Amino acid sequence: MPIGKVKWFDAEKGFGFASNPGDEDVYVGRSVLPEGVEELVPGQRIEFDFAAGRRGPQALRVKVLETPRRKHAHARKPVELASMLSDVMTLLETQVQPVLNKGRYPDRKTGRQVAEILRAIARDLDS
């Protein structure tokens, strides 16, 4: 059985396509998904049997090889994140930049607080 990756799958329409190494993409309908699997996620690895159909290769059975990665919801709304960015820029300009311009690093407490805020913003932007 070939192993391919899901190119796309539309749960509403109930079908999608997966790559088939060395051959054209394979049609994957909802009816061939294993019990309990409602949809496939792009990039997810699957193993499948297929046969030639009128419109090209069509999956007959699908075995999911890896669980899909869930999309992480953003922890904050964009307005909240914009406010945080504004606050952190003010903090950097008033407490960190002047100390750095004097040739020193900010004290440990300030450095940790700023770093933690920057990490939180980065995590939210990256999710």
N, CA, C and O atoms as CSV, one atom per row, in Angstrom:
chain,resi,resn,atom,element,x,y,z
A,1,MET,N,N,0.846,-1.175,0.000
A,1,MET,CA,C,0.000,0.000,0.000
A,1,MET,C,C,0.890,1.237,0.000
A,1,MET,O,O,1.806,1.342,0.817
A,2,PRO,N,N,0.628,2.178,-0.913
A,2,PRO,CA,C,1.433,3.401,-0.946
A,2,PRO,C,C,1.150,4.302,0.257
A,2,PRO,O,O,0.075,4.262,0.856
A,3,ILE,N,N,2.153,5.112,0.584
A,3,ILE,CA,C,2.025,6.104,1.648
A,3,ILE,C,C,2.107,7.474,1.002
A,3,ILE,O,O,3.036,7.758,0.246
A,4,GLY,N,N,1.140,8.316,1.298
A,4,GLY,CA,C,1.118,9.659,0.737
A,4,GLY,C,C,0.746,10.670,1.798
A,4,GLY,O,O,0.494,10.333,2.955
A,5,LYS,N,N,0.718,11.911,1.372
A,5,LYS,CA,C,0.312,12.999,2.270
A,5,LYS,C,C,-0.951,13.642,1.723
A,5,LYS,O,O,-1.138,13.771,0.514
A,6,VAL,N,N,-1.806,14.036,2.643
A,6,VAL,CA,C,-3.052,14.705,2.268
A,6,VAL,C,C,-2.697,16.074,1.684
A,6,VAL,O,O,-1.996,16.864,2.316
A,7,LYS,N,N,-3.182,16.343,0.485
A,7,LYS,CA,C,-2.969,17.664,-0.128
A,7,LYS,C,C,-4.020,18.634,0.388
A,7,LYS,O,O,-3.702,19.747,0.808
A,8,TRP,N,N,-5.261,18.205,0.352
A,8,TRP,CA,C,-6.357,18.986,0.916
A,8,TRP,C,C,-7.537,18.067,1.130
A,8,TRP,O,O,-7.668,17.033,0.474
A,9,PHE,N,N,-8.400,18.457,2.061
A,9,PHE,CA,C,-9.614,17.702,2.345
A,9,PHE,C,C,-10.660,18.673,2.843
A,9,PHE,O,O,-10.428,19.406,3.805
A,10,ASP,N,N,-11.807,18.683,2.195
A,10,ASP,CA,C,-12.910,19.558,2.580
A,10,ASP,C,C,-13.943,18.721,3.333
A,10,ASP,O,O,-14.638,17.899,2.735
A,11,ALA,N,N,-14.041,18.932,4.637
A,11,ALA,CA,C,-14.944,18.138,5.471
A,11,ALA,C,C,-16.411,18.367,5.088
A,11,ALA,O,O,-17.222,17.444,5.162
A,12,GLU,N,N,-16.749,19.588,4.683
A,12,GLU,CA,C,-18.140,19.878,4.294
A,12,GLU,C,C,-18.535,19.098,3.050
A,12,GLU,O,O,-19.616,18.512,2.994
A,13,LYS,N,N,-17.660,19.093,2.057
A,13,LYS,CA,C,-17.952,18.386,0.812
A,13,LYS,C,C,-17.709,16.886,0.938
A,13,LYS,O,O,-18.299,16.095,0.203
A,14,GLY,N,N,-16.843,16.497,1.868
A,14,GLY,CA,C,-16.617,15.084,2.114
A,14,GLY,C,C,-15.597,14.425,1.210
A,14,GLY,O,O,-15.648,13.213,1.001
A,15,PHE,N,N,-14.674,15.197,0.672
A,15,PHE,CA,C,-13.624,14.586,-0.154
A,15,PHE,C,C,-12.389,15.470,-0.200
A,15,PHE,O,O,-12.403,16.621,0.237
A,16,GLY,N,N,-11.330,14.902,-0.737
A,16,GLY,CA,C,-10.088,15.633,-0.909
A,16,GLY,C,C,-9.134,14.810,-1.750
A,16,GLY,O,O,-9.538,13.844,-2.397
A,17,PHE,N,N,-7.862,15.196,-1.739
A,17,PHE,CA,C,-6.860,14.494,-2.536
A,17,PHE,C,C,-5.595,14.288,-1.713
A,17,PHE,O,O,-5.247,15.091,-0.847
A,18,ALA,N,N,-4.920,13.180,-2.016
A,18,ALA,CA,C,-3.655,12.865,-1.356
A,18,ALA,C,C,-2.613,12.605,-2.430
A,18,ALA,O,O,-2.937,12.167,-3.534
A,19,SER,N,N,-1.354,12.881,-2.094
A,19,SER,CA,C,-0.277,12.612,-3.042
A,19,SER,C,C,-0.056,11.105,-3.130
A,19,SER,O,O,-0.231,10.377,-2.153
A,20,ASN,N,N,0.326,10.662,-4.301
A,20,ASN,CA,C,0.606,9.255,-4.538
A,20,ASN,C,C,2.005,9.190,-5.141
A,20,ASN,O,O,2.179,9.531,-6.311
A,21,PRO,N,N,3.009,8.760,-4.369
A,21,PRO,CA,C,4.390,8.770,-4.860
A,21,PRO,C,C,4.529,8.088,-6.216
A,21,PRO,O,O,4.149,6.930,-6.387
A,22,GLY,N,N,5.073,8.818,-7.162
A,22,GLY,CA,C,5.320,8.282,-8.496
A,22,GLY,C,C,4.103,8.180,-9.384
A,22,GLY,O,O,4.188,7.597,-10.464
A,23,ASP,N,N,2.989,8.715,-8.977
A,23,ASP,CA,C,1.762,8.626,-9.771
A,23,ASP,C,C,0.949,9.891,-9.533
A,23,ASP,O,O,1.360,10.763,-8.767
A,24,GLU,N,N,-0.215,9.993,-10.193
A,24,GLU,CA,C,-1.029,11.182,-9.998
A,24,GLU,C,C,-1.769,11.120,-8.653
A,24,GLU,O,O,-1.902,10.054,-8.052
A,25,ASP,N,N,-2.239,12.270,-8.203
A,25,ASP,CA,C,-2.920,12.370,-6.919
A,25,ASP,C,C,-4.138,11.458,-6.871
A,25,ASP,O,O,-4.757,11.160,-7.892
A,26,VAL,N,N,-4.465,11.024,-5.656
A,26,VAL,CA,C,-5.559,10.075,-5.440
A,26,VAL,C,C,-6.739,10.791,-4.791
A,26,VAL,O,O,-6.576,11.562,-3.844
A,27,TYR,N,N,-7.922,10.522,-5.317
A,27,TYR,CA,C,-9.157,11.050,-4.751
A,27,TYR,C,C,-9.457,10.280,-3.465
A,27,TYR,O,O,-9.391,9.051,-3.442
A,28,VAL,N,N,-9.784,11.007,-2.402
A,28,VAL,CA,C,-10.120,10.374,-1.120
A,28,VAL,C,C,-11.496,10.880,-0.698
A,28,VAL,O,O,-11.667,12.061,-0.394
A,29,GLY,N,N,-12.469,9.983,-0.681
A,29,GLY,CA,C,-13.817,10.328,-0.235
A,29,GLY,C,C,-14.006,10.004,1.236
A,29,GLY,O,O,-13.293,9.171,1.796
A,30,ARG,N,N,-14.961,10.659,1.850
A,30,ARG,CA,C,-15.240,10.445,3.273
A,30,ARG,C,C,-15.582,8.980,3.567
A,30,ARG,O,O,-15.274,8.475,4.646
A,31,SER,N,N,-16.214,8.304,2.615
A,31,SER,CA,C,-16.674,6.929,2.836
A,31,SER,C,C,-15.532,5.936,3.048
A,31,SER,O,O,-15.766,4.859,3.596
A,32,VAL,N,N,-14.314,6.259,2.635
A,32,VAL,CA,C,-13.187,5.333,2.789
A,32,VAL,C,C,-12.341,5.637,4.021
A,32,VAL,O,O,-11.352,4.951,4.279
A,33,LEU,N,N,-12.722,6.659,4.782
A,33,LEU,CA,C,-11.966,6.993,5.987
A,33,LEU,C,C,-12.235,5.950,7.071
A,33,LEU,O,O,-13.331,5.392,7.131
A,34,PRO,N,N,-11.251,5.683,7.927
A,34,PRO,CA,C,-11.459,4.718,9.009
A,34,PRO,C,C,-12.562,5.189,9.957
A,34,PRO,O,O,-12.867,6.380,10.028
A,35,GLU,N,N,-13.143,4.257,10.670
A,35,GLU,CA,C,-14.212,4.591,11.610
A,35,GLU,C,C,-13.694,5.567,12.660
A,35,GLU,O,O,-12.617,5.374,13.224
A,36,GLY,N,N,-14.472,6.614,12.914
A,36,GLY,CA,C,-14.088,7.624,13.904
A,36,GLY,C,C,-13.333,8.804,13.317
A,36,GLY,O,O,-13.154,9.818,13.992
A,37,VAL,N,N,-12.891,8.690,12.078
A,37,VAL,CA,C,-12.164,9.785,11.426
A,37,VAL,C,C,-13.149,10.531,10.535
A,37,VAL,O,O,-13.721,9.958,9.608
A,38,GLU,N,N,-13.337,11.802,10.824
A,38,GLU,CA,C,-14.307,12.608,10.074
A,38,GLU,C,C,-13.653,13.438,8.973
A,38,GLU,O,O,-14.283,13.762,7.967
A,39,GLU,N,N,-12.373,13.779,9.178
A,39,GLU,CA,C,-11.704,14.612,8.192
A,39,GLU,C,C,-10.202,14.348,8.231
A,39,GLU,O,O,-9.682,13.763,9.180
A,40,LEU,N,N,-9.527,14.788,7.193
A,40,LEU,CA,C,-8.077,14.707,7.093
A,40,LEU,C,C,-7.517,16.117,7.060
A,40,LEU,O,O,-8.198,17.062,6.661
A,41,VAL,N,N,-6.270,16.246,7.483
A,41,VAL,CA,C,-5.626,17.550,7.571
A,41,VAL,C,C,-4.485,17.606,6.558
A,41,VAL,O,O,-3.734,16.638,6.444
A,42,PRO,N,N,-4.328,18.711,5.818
A,42,PRO,CA,C,-3.225,18.818,4.866
A,42,PRO,C,C,-1.880,18.511,5.532
A,42,PRO,O,O,-1.574,19.003,6.618
A,43,GLY,N,N,-1.085,17.678,4.841
A,43,GLY,CA,C,0.228,17.295,5.348
A,43,GLY,C,C,0.204,16.012,6.160
A,43,GLY,O,O,1.257,15.444,6.448
A,44,GLN,N,N,-0.977,15.550,6.531
A,44,GLN,CA,C,-1.119,14.324,7.322
A,44,GLN,C,C,-0.741,13.117,6.459
A,44,GLN,O,O,-1.156,13.024,5.304
A,45,ARG,N,N,0.044,12.198,7.018
A,45,ARG,CA,C,0.473,11.002,6.284
A,45,ARG,C,C,-0.596,9.926,6.388
A,45,ARG,O,O,-1.118,9.644,7.466
A,46,ILE,N,N,-0.912,9.327,5.234
A,46,ILE,CA,C,-1.892,8.248,5.194
A,46,ILE,C,C,-1.364,7.123,4.309
A,46,ILE,O,O,-0.537,7.339,3.424
A,47,GLU,N,N,-1.865,5.920,4.572
A,47,GLU,CA,C,-1.567,4.760,3.738
A,47,GLU,C,C,-2.883,4.381,3.083
A,47,GLU,O,O,-3.933,4.460,3.721
A,48,PHE,N,N,-2.847,3.971,1.821
A,48,PHE,CA,C,-4.108,3.711,1.137
A,48,PHE,C,C,-3.954,2.670,0.034
A,48,PHE,O,O,-2.878,2.493,-0.537
A,49,ASP,N,N,-5.056,1.990,-0.247
A,49,ASP,CA,C,-5.196,1.154,-1.443
A,49,ASP,C,C,-5.971,2.000,-2.431
A,49,ASP,O,O,-6.827,2.793,-2.041
A,50,PHE,N,N,-5.674,1.832,-3.705
A,50,PHE,CA,C,-6.430,2.612,-4.684
A,50,PHE,C,C,-6.656,1.817,-5.957
A,50,PHE,O,O,-5.990,0.815,-6.219
A,51,ALA,N,N,-7.598,2.283,-6.724
A,51,ALA,CA,C,-7.921,1.686,-8.020
A,51,ALA,C,C,-8.177,2.804,-9.006
A,51,ALA,O,O,-8.467,3.938,-8.627
A,52,ALA,N,N,-8.063,2.463,-10.283
A,52,ALA,CA,C,-8.320,3.449,-11.330
A,52,ALA,C,C,-9.826,3.678,-11.420
A,52,ALA,O,O,-10.613,2.734,-11.490
A,53,GLY,N,N,-10.200,4.939,-11.418
A,53,GLY,CA,C,-11.603,5.304,-11.562
A,53,GLY,C,C,-11.792,6.036,-12.883
A,53,GLY,O,O,-10.832,6.218,-13.632
A,54,ARG,N,N,-13.007,6.454,-13.172
A,54,ARG,CA,C,-13.268,7.183,-14.419
A,54,ARG,C,C,-12.483,8.483,-14.500
A,54,ARG,O,O,-12.059,8.895,-15.580
A,55,ARG,N,N,-12.293,9.123,-13.355
A,55,ARG,CA,C,-11.613,10.429,-13.346
A,55,ARG,C,C,-10.194,10.345,-12.807
A,55,ARG,O,O,-9.562,11.377,-12.581
A,56,GLY,N,N,-9.683,9.147,-12.597
A,56,GLY,CA,C,-8.329,8.988,-12.080
A,56,GLY,C,C,-8.308,8.075,-10.871
A,56,GLY,O,O,-9.331,7.497,-10.506
A,57,PRO,N,N,-7.135,7.941,-10.240
A,57,PRO,CA,C,-7.016,7.039,-9.097
A,57,PRO,C,C,-7.936,7.445,-7.943
A,57,PRO,O,O,-8.100,8.627,-7.638
A,58,GLN,N,N,-8.528,6.428,-7.314
A,58,GLN,CA,C,-9.447,6.670,-6.217
A,58,GLN,C,C,-9.100,5.726,-5.068
A,58,GLN,O,O,-8.913,4.527,-5.274
A,59,ALA,N,N,-9.015,6.281,-3.855
A,59,ALA,CA,C,-8.688,5.474,-2.686
A,59,ALA,C,C,-9.834,4.523,-2.361
A,59,ALA,O,O,-11.006,4.898,-2.414
A,60,LEU,N,N,-9.473,3.281,-2.023
A,60,LEU,CA,C,-10.474,2.290,-1.630
A,60,LEU,C,C,-10.515,2.116,-0.116
A,60,LEU,O,O,-11.581,1.925,0.471
A,61,ARG,N,N,-9.355,2.184,0.500
A,61,ARG,CA,C,-9.214,2.101,1.957
A,61,ARG,C,C,-8.145,3.086,2.368
A,61,ARG,O,O,-7.191,3.319,1.626
A,62,VAL,N,N,-8.296,3.664,3.538
A,62,VAL,CA,C,-7.315,4.618,4.059
A,62,VAL,C,C,-6.961,4.218,5.481
A,62,VAL,O,O,-7.827,3.873,6.285
A,63,LYS,N,N,-5.669,4.272,5.772
A,63,LYS,CA,C,-5.183,4.064,7.138
A,63,LYS,C,C,-4.414,5.323,7.524
A,63,LYS,O,O,-3.463,5.708,6.844
A,64,VAL,N,N,-4.826,5.958,8.608
A,64,VAL,CA,C,-4.177,7.187,9.065
A,64,VAL,C,C,-2.909,6.800,9.825
A,64,VAL,O,O,-2.961,6.021,10.776
A,65,LEU,N,N,-1.756,7.357,9.395
A,65,LEU,CA,C,-0.471,7.019,10.005
A,65,LEU,C,C,-0.057,7.983,11.102
A,65,LEU,O,O,0.749,7.629,11.962
A,66,GLU,N,N,-0.589,9.181,11.087
A,66,GLU,CA,C,-0.261,10.139,12.135
A,66,GLU,C,C,-1.488,10.969,12.459
A,66,GLU,O,O,-2.291,11.293,11.584
A,67,THR,N,N,-1.616,11.306,13.731
A,67,THR,CA,C,-2.757,12.115,14.144
A,67,THR,C,C,-2.541,13.546,13.668
A,67,THR,O,O,-1.409,14.028,13.643
A,68,PRO,N,N,-3.610,14.221,13.294
A,68,PRO,CA,C,-3.455,15.590,12.794
A,68,PRO,C,C,-3.060,16.547,13.903
A,68,PRO,O,O,-3.444,16.378,15.060
A,69,ARG,N,N,-2.304,17.529,13.537
A,69,ARG,CA,C,-1.958,18.594,14.480
A,69,ARG,C,C,-3.120,19.559,14.544
A,69,ARG,O,O,-3.605,20.052,13.526
A,70,ARG,N,N,-3.546,19.811,15.738
A,70,ARG,CA,C,-4.657,20.737,15.929
A,70,ARG,C,C,-4.160,22.168,15.786
A,70,ARG,O,O,-3.059,22.507,16.219
A,71,LYS,N,N,-4.965,22.971,15.189
A,71,LYS,CA,C,-4.643,24.388,15.096
A,71,LYS,C,C,-4.876,25.017,16.458
A,71,LYS,O,O,-5.914,24.811,17.086
A,72,HIS,N,N,-3.901,25.781,16.898
A,72,HIS,CA,C,-4.027,26.439,18.180
A,72,HIS,C,C,-4.797,27.740,17.996
A,72,HIS,O,O,-4.514,28.534,17.098
A,73,ALA,N,N,-5.752,27.928,18.849
A,73,ALA,CA,C,-6.498,29.180,18.811
A,73,ALA,C,C,-5.639,30.274,19.427
A,73,ALA,O,O,-4.871,30.029,20.357
A,74,HIS,N,N,-5.774,31.454,18.908
A,74,HIS,CA,C,-5.035,32.581,19.470
A,74,HIS,C,C,-5.543,32.842,20.880
A,74,HIS,O,O,-6.748,32.821,21.132
A,75,ALA,N,N,-4.614,33.086,21.795
A,75,ALA,CA,C,-4.979,33.323,23.190
A,75,ALA,C,C,-5.620,34.695,23.368
A,75,ALA,O,O,-6.454,34.890,24.253
A,76,ARG,N,N,-5.229,35.627,22.534
A,76,ARG,CA,C,-5.744,36.998,22.679
A,76,ARG,C,C,-6.338,37.493,21.372
A,76,ARG,O,O,-5.998,37.026,20.285
A,77,LYS,N,N,-7.233,38.449,21.518
A,77,LYS,CA,C,-7.808,39.091,20.344
A,77,LYS,C,C,-6.775,40.060,19.771
A,77,LYS,O,O,-5.899,40.522,20.502
A,78,PRO,N,N,-6.862,40.377,18.472
A,78,PRO,CA,C,-5.897,41.296,17.874
A,78,PRO,C,C,-5.804,42.643,18.587
A,78,PRO,O,O,-4.716,43.208,18.697
A,79,VAL,N,N,-6.924,43.158,19.068
A,79,VAL,CA,C,-6.918,44.450,19.769
A,79,VAL,C,C,-6.111,44.354,21.065
A,79,VAL,O,O,-5.361,45.267,21.409
A,80,GLU,N,N,-6.275,43.237,21.780
A,80,GLU,CA,C,-5.515,43.035,23.013
A,80,GLU,C,C,-4.019,42.946,22.720
A,80,GLU,O,O,-3.196,43.511,23.441
A,81,LEU,N,N,-3.682,42.228,21.651
A,81,LEU,CA,C,-2.283,42.069,21.274
A,81,LEU,C,C,-1.680,43.414,20.858
A,81,LEU,O,O,-0.529,43.709,21.179
A,82,ALA,N,N,-2.455,44.216,20.152
A,82,ALA,CA,C,-1.981,45.553,19.760
A,82,ALA,C,C,-1.711,46.407,20.991
A,82,ALA,O,O,-0.728,47.148,21.029
A,83,SER,N,N,-2.568,46.311,21.987
A,83,SER,CA,C,-2.376,47.053,23.230
A,83,SER,C,C,-1.121,46.573,23.958
A,83,SER,O,O,-0.350,47.380,24.477
A,84,MET,N,N,-0.924,45.262,23.992
A,84,MET,CA,C,0.282,44.713,24.627
A,84,MET,C,C,1.539,45.204,23.918
A,84,MET,O,O,2.523,45.567,24.563
A,85,LEU,N,N,1.502,45.212,22.589
A,85,LEU,CA,C,2.661,45.683,21.822
A,85,LEU,C,C,2.958,47.142,22.122
A,85,LEU,O,O,4.117,47.530,22.265
A,86,SER,N,N,1.923,47.938,22.214
A,86,SER,CA,C,2.101,49.349,22.533
A,86,SER,C,C,2.742,49.508,23.908
A,86,SER,O,O,3.663,50.307,24.082
A,87,ASP,N,N,2.254,48.752,24.876
A,87,ASP,CA,C,2.806,48.816,26.232
A,87,ASP,C,C,4.263,48.364,26.276
A,87,ASP,O,O,5.094,48.982,26.941
A,88,VAL,N,N,4.563,47.287,25.567
A,88,VAL,CA,C,5.937,46.781,25.596
A,88,VAL,C,C,6.887,47.745,24.878
A,88,VAL,O,O,8.044,47.880,25.278
A,89,MET,N,N,6.421,48.405,23.841
A,89,MET,CA,C,7.278,49.392,23.165
A,89,MET,C,C,7.569,50.567,24.096
A,89,MET,O,O,8.694,51.065,24.138
A,90,THR,N,N,6.557,51.008,24.842
A,90,THR,CA,C,6.768,52.081,25.826
A,90,THR,C,C,7.759,51.633,26.889
A,90,THR,O,O,8.658,52.386,27.263
A,91,LEU,N,N,7.596,50.409,27.375
A,91,LEU,CA,C,8.502,49.859,28.372
A,91,LEU,C,C,9.938,49.797,27.842
A,91,LEU,O,O,10.882,50.165,28.541
A,92,LEU,N,N,10.090,49.334,26.618
A,92,LEU,CA,C,11.432,49.252,26.026
A,92,LEU,C,C,12.061,50.641,25.875
A,92,LEU,O,O,13.242,50.834,26.164
A,93,GLU,N,N,11.256,51.603,25.419
A,93,GLU,CA,C,11.784,52.952,25.187
A,93,GLU,C,C,12.112,53.685,26.482
A,93,GLU,O,O,13.043,54.490,26.511
A,94,THR,N,N,11.361,53.423,27.562
A,94,THR,CA,C,11.580,54.176,28.806
A,94,THR,C,C,12.505,53.484,29.796
A,94,THR,O,O,13.204,54.155,30.555
A,95,GLN,N,N,12.523,52.142,29.803
A,95,GLN,CA,C,13.293,51.457,30.830
A,95,GLN,C,C,14.475,50.656,30.307
A,95,GLN,O,O,15.457,50.476,31.027
A,96,VAL,N,N,14.406,50.182,29.098
A,96,VAL,CA,C,15.489,49.325,28.595
A,96,VAL,C,C,16.463,50.104,27.718
A,96,VAL,O,O,17.674,50.042,27.928
A,97,GLN,N,N,15.948,50.826,26.751
A,97,GLN,CA,C,16.813,51.542,25.815
A,97,GLN,C,C,17.745,52.550,26.501
A,97,GLN,O,O,18.928,52.581,26.161
A,98,PRO,N,N,17.282,53.367,27.437
A,98,PRO,CA,C,18.195,54.322,28.080
A,98,PRO,C,C,19.367,53.626,28.793
A,98,PRO,O,O,20.496,54.114,28.747
A,99,VAL,N,N,19.102,52.506,29.441
A,99,VAL,CA,C,20.160,51.771,30.144
A,99,VAL,C,C,21.154,51.193,29.133
A,99,VAL,O,O,22.365,51.236,29.350
A,100,LEU,N,N,20.634,50.655,28.031
A,100,LEU,CA,C,21.512,50.101,26.996
A,100,LEU,C,C,22.370,51.198,26.362
A,100,LEU,O,O,23.543,50.976,26.060
A,101,ASN,N,N,21.783,52.382,26.160
A,101,ASN,CA,C,22.542,53.504,25.585
A,101,ASN,C,C,23.680,53.952,26.495
A,101,ASN,O,O,24.654,54.539,26.023
A,102,LYS,N,N,23.565,53.682,27.797
A,102,LYS,CA,C,24.623,54.027,28.750
A,102,LYS,C,C,25.703,52.942,28.814
A,102,LYS,O,O,26.652,53.045,29.592
A,103,GLY,N,N,25.547,51.904,27.989
A,103,GLY,CA,C,26.561,50.859,27.939
A,103,GLY,C,C,26.368,49.755,28.964
A,103,GLY,O,O,27.299,48.998,29.237
A,104,ARG,N,N,25.174,49.650,29.537
A,104,ARG,CA,C,24.903,48.606,30.529
A,104,ARG,C,C,23.667,47.813,30.102
A,104,ARG,O,O,22.910,48.210,29.216
A,105,TYR,N,N,23.502,46.688,30.769
A,105,TYR,CA,C,22.283,45.907,30.580
A,105,TYR,C,C,21.305,46.296,31.676
A,105,TYR,O,O,21.722,46.730,32.750
A,106,PRO,N,N,19.995,46.145,31.419
A,106,PRO,CA,C,19.026,46.432,32.475
A,106,PRO,C,C,19.193,45.427,33.621
A,106,PRO,O,O,19.777,44.359,33.439
A,107,ASP,N,N,18.675,45.781,34.799
A,107,ASP,CA,C,18.794,44.857,35.929
A,107,ASP,C,C,18.059,43.559,35.607
A,107,ASP,O,O,17.206,43.511,34.721
A,108,ARG,N,N,18.405,42.527,36.336
A,108,ARG,CA,C,17.901,41.176,36.074
A,108,ARG,C,C,16.366,41.117,36.102
A,108,ARG,O,O,15.761,40.478,35.241
A,109,LYS,N,N,15.741,41.771,37.071
A,109,LYS,CA,C,14.285,41.737,37.211
A,109,LYS,C,C,13.605,42.344,35.977
A,109,LYS,O,O,12.684,41.747,35.419
A,110,THR,N,N,14.051,43.510,35.558
A,110,THR,CA,C,13.476,44.163,34.377
A,110,THR,C,C,13.705,43.320,33.128
A,110,THR,O,O,12.800,43.155,32.309
A,111,GLY,N,N,14.912,42.791,32.984
A,111,GLY,CA,C,15.231,41.945,31.825
A,111,GLY,C,C,14.332,40.731,31.727
A,111,GLY,O,O,13.848,40.396,30.646
A,112,ARG,N,N,14.108,40.071,32.849
A,112,ARG,CA,C,13.230,38.887,32.855
A,112,ARG,C,C,11.791,39.248,32.522
A,112,ARG,O,O,11.128,38.539,31.765
A,113,GLN,N,N,11.309,40.345,33.083
A,113,GLN,CA,C,9.925,40.760,32.823
A,113,GLN,C,C,9.729,41.073,31.342
A,113,GLN,O,O,8.759,40.627,30.728
A,114,VAL,N,N,10.645,41.834,30.780
A,114,VAL,CA,C,10.544,42.195,29.362
A,114,VAL,C,C,10.644,40.955,28.494
A,114,VAL,O,O,9.883,40.808,27.537
A,115,ALA,N,N,11.572,40.058,28.813
A,115,ALA,CA,C,11.739,38.829,28.025
A,115,ALA,C,C,10.472,37.973,28.073
A,115,ALA,O,O,10.062,37.421,27.053
A,116,GLU,N,N,9.855,37.860,29.240
A,116,GLU,CA,C,8.640,37.056,29.370
A,116,GLU,C,C,7.493,37.665,28.563
A,116,GLU,O,O,6.730,36.938,27.927
A,117,ILE,N,N,7.368,38.983,28.585
A,117,ILE,CA,C,6.328,39.660,27.797
A,117,ILE,C,C,6.571,39.439,26.312
A,117,ILE,O,O,5.636,39.152,25.565
A,118,LEU,N,N,7.811,39.570,25.881
A,118,LEU,CA,C,8.146,39.361,24.468
A,118,LEU,C,C,7.863,37.917,24.046
A,118,LEU,O,O,7.364,37.679,22.946
A,119,ARG,N,N,8.177,36.963,24.907
A,119,ARG,CA,C,7.877,35.548,24.585
A,119,ARG,C,C,6.373,35.311,24.440
A,119,ARG,O,O,5.934,34.595,23.540
A,120,ALA,N,N,5.588,35.919,25.336
A,120,ALA,CA,C,4.133,35.759,25.280
A,120,ALA,C,C,3.578,36.331,23.973
A,120,ALA,O,O,2.717,35.726,23.334
A,121,ILE,N,N,4.075,37.481,23.596
A,121,ILE,CA,C,3.624,38.095,22.339
A,121,ILE,C,C,4.051,37.227,21.161
A,121,ILE,O,O,3.266,37.001,20.241
A,122,ALA,N,N,5.288,36.740,21.185
A,122,ALA,CA,C,5.788,35.906,20.094
A,122,ALA,C,C,4.969,34.603,19.968
A,122,ALA,O,O,4.643,34.188,18.856
A,123,ARG,N,N,4.642,33.967,21.088
A,123,ARG,CA,C,3.832,32.743,21.051
A,123,ARG,C,C,2.469,33.008,20.432
A,123,ARG,O,O,1.974,32.213,19.634
A,124,ASP,N,N,1.865,34.134,20.807
A,124,ASP,CA,C,0.554,34.458,20.273
A,124,ASP,C,C,0.614,34.778,18.779
A,124,ASP,O,O,-0.282,34.395,18.027
A,125,LEU,N,N,1.641,35.461,18.357
A,125,LEU,CA,C,1.786,35.776,16.933
A,125,LEU,C,C,2.076,34.522,16.124
A,125,LEU,O,O,1.661,34.419,14.969
A,126,ASP,N,N,2.784,33.568,16.717
A,126,ASP,CA,C,3.212,32.372,16.012
A,126,ASP,C,C,2.115,31.312,15.940
A,126,ASP,O,O,2.200,30.406,15.111
A,127,SER,N,N,1.090,31.400,16.784
A,127,SER,CA,C,0.061,30.347,16.796
A,127,SER,C,C,-0.954,30.543,15.698
A,127,SER,O,O,-1.884,29.746,15.569
